[in-house]
C-alpha cells in the first residue's frame, strides 16, 4: 500500500507564486520518476512536469520558465515551485510517482488526491 499526499494549493493572484509538495509513504522499495499533472473542469488531465530519479526534468510548454520541479529522494517527496501564475493555471494538481513495492516488487504509478490551485485575475 502506497499513499501520496499533496499540499500547498490555494488561491493566489495572477503573477503570484505557490509551492506544491507531495510526499509518498507506505510499502516503497524504490521510486523512479515523479511528476505533477493538472486537470481543469471539462478538460483532460495533462502533464505539467516530471523528474526522473537522476534529476532529469520535462515540462509542458505552457509552464516552461515559470515552474520548477524538484525532489528530495531521501524523503520520497516531490515539489513544484510555481511562479508568475496565470489564471489559465487554475486546476486541480495531482502528484504522480512510479513506485516499486517493497514486498511484491511490482512497479506501478500511484496518484495523490489532488490539490486545488486557483489563480485570480
C-alpha positions as CSV (number, residue, x, y, z in Angstrom):
1,X,0.0,0.0,0.0
2,X,1.3,3.4,-1.1
3,X,-0.1,6.8,-0.4
4,X,0.7,10.2,-2.0
5,X,-0.4,13.3,-0.2
6,X,-0.2,16.8,-1.8
7,X,-0.1,20.1,0.0
8,X,0.4,23.8,-0.8
9,X,-2.5,24.6,-3.1
10,X,-4.7,27.6,-2.6
11,X,-5.9,30.9,-4.0
12,X,-3.4,33.3,-5.4
13,X,-3.5,36.4,-7.6
14,X,-2.1,36.4,-11.1
15,X,1.6,37.0,-11.0
16,X,2.0,35.3,-7.6
17,X,3.7,32.1,-6.5
18,X,2.9,28.8,-4.9
19,X,4.9,25.8,-3.9
20,X,3.3,22.4,-4.0
21,X,4.7,19.4,-2.1
22,X,3.9,15.7,-2.3
23,X,5.1,13.1,0.0
24,X,4.9,9.3,-0.7
25,X,4.7,6.8,2.1
26,X,3.9,3.1,2.6
27,X,5.4,0.0,1.1
28,X,8.0,1.7,-1.0
29,X,11.1,-0.1,-2.2
30,X,12.1,2.5,-4.8
31,X,10.6,5.5,-6.6
32,X,11.7,6.2,-10.1
33,X,10.1,9.1,-11.9
34,X,7.8,11.6,-10.1
35,X,5.6,14.2,-11.6
36,X,2.8,16.7,-11.4
37,X,-0.3,16.7,-13.6
38,X,-3.3,19.0,-13.6
39,X,-6.9,18.9,-14.6
40,X,-9.2,21.8,-15.2
41,X,-13.0,21.4,-15.4
42,X,-14.1,19.9,-18.7
43,X,-10.5,19.1,-19.7
44,X,-8.3,16.1,-19.7
45,X,-5.6,15.6,-17.2
46,X,-2.4,17.0,-18.6
47,X,1.3,16.7,-17.8
48,X,2.8,19.7,-16.0
49,X,6.3,18.5,-15.2
50,X,8.2,15.3,-14.4
51,X,11.5,14.5,-12.8
52,X,13.5,11.3,-13.1
53,X,15.4,9.5,-10.4
54,X,18.6,11.0,-11.8
55,X,17.2,14.5,-11.8
56,X,16.2,14.9,-15.5
57,X,13.2,17.1,-16.0
58,X,10.4,17.6,-18.5
59,X,7.9,20.5,-18.6
60,X,4.8,21.3,-20.5
61,X,5.5,24.2,-22.9
62,X,2.9,26.3,-21.1
63,X,4.9,26.3,-17.8
64,X,8.5,26.4,-19.1
65,X,10.4,29.2,-17.4
66,X,7.7,29.7,-14.7
67,X,7.5,26.3,-12.9
68,X,10.3,24.3,-11.4
69,X,10.1,20.7,-10.3
70,X,12.5,19.2,-7.8
71,X,12.7,16.2,-5.5
72,X,14.2,15.0,-2.2
73,X,14.5,11.3,-2.9
74,X,15.6,10.6,0.7
75,X,12.2,11.9,1.8
76,X,10.2,10.5,-1.1
77,X,9.0,14.0,-1.8
78,X,8.5,16.0,-5.0
79,X,7.9,19.7,-5.2
80,X,6.6,22.1,-7.8
81,X,7.6,25.8,-7.5
82,X,5.1,27.8,-9.5
83,X,6.0,31.4,-10.3
84,X,4.3,34.1,-12.4
85,X,1.0,32.3,-12.1
86,X,-1.7,32.9,-14.7
87,X,-5.5,32.4,-14.5
88,X,-5.1,29.5,-17.0
89,X,-3.0,27.7,-14.5
90,X,-6.2,27.2,-12.4
91,X,-6.7,23.4,-12.0
92,X,-6.6,20.5,-9.6
93,X,-2.9,19.5,-9.4
94,X,-2.1,15.8,-8.9
95,X,1.1,14.2,-7.8
96,X,2.3,11.0,-9.5
97,X,5.0,8.6,-8.6
98,X,6.4,5.5,-10.3
99,X,6.7,3.1,-7.3
100,X,8.2,-0.3,-6.8
101,X,6.5,-2.1,-3.9
102,X,8.8,-3.1,-1.1
103,X,7.3,-6.6,-0.8
104,X,5.9,-7.6,-4.1
105,X,8.5,-5.7,-6.3
106,X,5.6,-4.8,-8.5
107,X,6.1,-1.4,-10.2
108,X,3.2,0.9,-10.9
109,X,2.1,4.5,-10.9
110,X,0.4,6.0,-7.8
111,X,-1.6,9.2,-7.7
112,X,-2.3,11.7,-5.0
113,X,-5.8,13.0,-4.1
114,X,-5.2,16.4,-5.8
115,X,-4.9,19.9,-4.5
116,X,-6.8,22.9,-5.9
117,X,-4.8,25.8,-7.3
118,X,-6.9,28.9,-8.2
119,X,-5.3,31.9,-9.8
120,X,-7.4,35.1,-9.9
121,X,-7.1,37.8,-12.5
